[in-house]
Amino acid sequence: VYLQSMDKRIFKFGQDRLINTLPTDKKEFFKSYDIVFLSRIDLATLPRSFVENLHEFVSEEGGGLVIQGDGCDLPYSLKGTALEPALPVKLTGIKGPANLSQEMFKPLDIPYFLDVTEDGQTTPVTTFDADPVENQKAWKNLPPSYELVTHVELKPSTIPLVTAFTKADGA
């Protein structure tokens, strides 16, 4: 785990799950990692070599990349970078609709509910229960989400595993 904004003094206590710096050596990176998760990170502050190696890690080495979009920065901060082609969506906007006013005063305005797709029923990533009926119930009973990535469209080869809807959508 690499935490972008963490107190480096934490390493004085023998942390074995945290890394102090991101891997920049391509061979070591590809050998040591299988999957990378990005969430709430300022991509502009990451080493350029890491971002470029991450693209090759995904596109040529078959490494996994999970991007937890936050609706404002990710995935929009990937626009124009080496990682943009690795996204399963086309970024149709420069950034999400979030701004300070929305985050501070209206964060719970629009509840989005999640539902697993037919393709999502067949993958461990979106499976809470092996029984498809119980799995569907689990998804229906999840609390709503309030910040979702918008201003994107799926690329032709993308297989959505989960969909989001509002009560106004009629679902």
C-alpha positions in Angstrom: 0.0 0.0 0.0 1.3 3.4 -0.9 -0.5 6.3 0.7 0.1 9.6 -1.1 -0.4 11.8 1.9 0.9 9.9 4.9 3.2 10.9 7.7 6.5 9.2 6.7 7.3 8.8 10.4 5.0 5.7 10.3 7.9 3.7 8.8 9.8 4.0 12.1 7.3 1.4 13.4 8.3 -1.4 11.0 5.3 -1.3 8.6 5.5 -4.3 6.3 2.4 -3.5 4.3 3.2 0.0 3.4 5.7 1.2 0.8 7.6 4.4 1.2 7.9 5.1 -2.6 6.3 3.9 -5.7 8.2 1.5 -7.9 9.9 3.2 -10.8 12.1 0.3 -12.0 10.0 -1.4 -14.7 11.4 -4.9 -14.2 11.0 -4.8 -10.5 7.5 -3.4 -10.8 6.3 -6.1 -13.2 7.9 -8.8 -11.1 6.5 -7.7 -7.8 2.9 -6.7 -8.5 -0.2 -8.3 -9.9 -2.7 -5.5 -9.5 -2.8 -1.8 -8.7 -5.7 0.0 -7.1 -5.9 3.8 -7.5 -8.3 5.8 -5.3 -8.4 9.5 -4.3 -4.9 10.1 -5.7 -3.5 13.2 -7.4 -2.0 11.6 -10.6 0.0 14.8 -11.4 2.2 14.3 -8.3 3.1 10.6 -9.2 6.4 9.9 -10.8 6.0 10.0 -14.6 7.9 6.8 -14.9 5.4 5.0 -12.6 2.5 6.2 -14.7 4.1 5.2 -18.0 5.1 1.8 -16.5 1.6 1.3 -15.1 0.2 1.7 -18.6 2.6 -0.9 -20.0 1.9 -3.1 -16.9 -1.8 -3.2 -17.9 -1.6 -3.1 -21.7 1.3 -5.4 -22.3 2.0 -7.4 -19.2 -1.6 -8.3 -18.3 -1.5 -6.6 -14.9 -4.7 -5.5 -13.2 -5.7 -1.9 -12.7 -8.7 -0.9 -10.5 -9.6 2.7 -10.5 -12.1 3.8 -7.8 -13.6 6.9 -9.3 -14.4 9.7 -7.0 -16.5 11.8 -9.4 -14.2 14.8 -9.4 -10.5 13.8 -9.8 -10.5 10.1 -10.8 -10.8 9.1 -13.6 -10.8 12.7 -15.0 -7.2 13.4 -14.0 -6.2 10.5 -16.2 -7.2 12.5 -19.3 -4.3 13.0 -21.6 -2.0 10.7 -19.6 -0.5 7.3 -20.6 -3.2 5.7 -18.5 -6.2 7.1 -20.4 -6.1 4.3 -23.0 -6.3 1.7 -20.2 -9.7 3.0 -19.0 -12.8 1.0 -19.9 -14.6 4.3 -20.6 -14.1 7.4 -22.8 -13.8 10.5 -20.8 -16.4 12.9 -22.3 -15.8 15.7 -19.8 -12.8 17.4 -18.3 -13.9 16.8 -14.8 -16.8 15.6 -12.8 -19.7 17.8 -11.5 -18.3 17.9 -8.0 -17.1 21.2 -6.6 -16.5 22.6 -3.1 -20.1 23.8 -2.8 -21.5 20.5 -3.8 -19.1 18.5 -1.6 -19.7 20.7 1.5 -23.4 21.4 1.2 -25.1 18.9 -1.1 -23.2 15.7 -0.9 -26.3 13.6 -0.4 -28.6 15.2 -3.0 -28.8 12.3 -5.4 -28.8 8.7 -4.2 -27.6 6.2 -6.7 -28.6 2.5 -6.3 -26.4 -0.3 -7.7 -27.5 -3.4 -9.4 -25.3 -6.3 -10.7 -25.6 -7.0 -14.4 -26.0 -10.5 -15.9 -22.3 -10.5 -16.7 -21.6 -9.3 -13.2 -23.4 -12.4 -11.8 -20.7 -14.6 -13.2 -17.5 -13.0 -11.8 -16.1 -13.2 -8.3 -15.5 -9.4 -8.2 -19.3 -8.7 -7.9 -20.4 -11.9 -6.1 -21.6 -11.7 -2.5 -23.3 -15.1 -2.7 -22.9 -18.1 -5.0 -26.6 -18.4 -5.4 -27.6 -15.8 -8.1 -30.9 -15.0 -6.4 -29.2 -14.3 -3.1 -26.5 -12.3 -4.8 -29.2 -10.2 -6.5 -30.8 -9.6 -3.1 -27.5 -8.6 -1.6 -27.1 -5.9 -4.3 -30.6 -4.7 -3.9 -30.1 -4.3 -0.2 -26.9 -2.2 -0.4 -27.2 1.4 0.8 -27.2 4.1 -1.9 -24.0 5.8 -3.2 -23.9 9.5 -3.5 -20.9 10.3 -5.7 -20.5 8.5 -9.0 -18.4 9.1 -12.0 -20.4 10.9 -14.7 -19.4 12.3 -18.1 -18.1 9.1 -19.4 -19.2 6.5 -22.0 -18.4 2.9 -22.2 -15.8 1.8 -24.8 -17.2 -0.9 -27.2 -15.2 -3.7 -25.6 -16.3 -2.9 -22.0 -18.4 -5.3 -20.1 -20.3 -3.5 -17.3 -20.6 -5.6 -14.2 -22.7 -3.2 -12.2 -25.1 -0.5 -13.2 -26.2 2.6 -11.2 -29.7 4.2 -11.2 -31.7 6.7 -9.4 -35.3 6.3 -8.2 -36.2 8.8 -10.9 -34.9 6.3 -13.5 -37.8 4.2 -12.5 -35.8 1.1 -11.6 
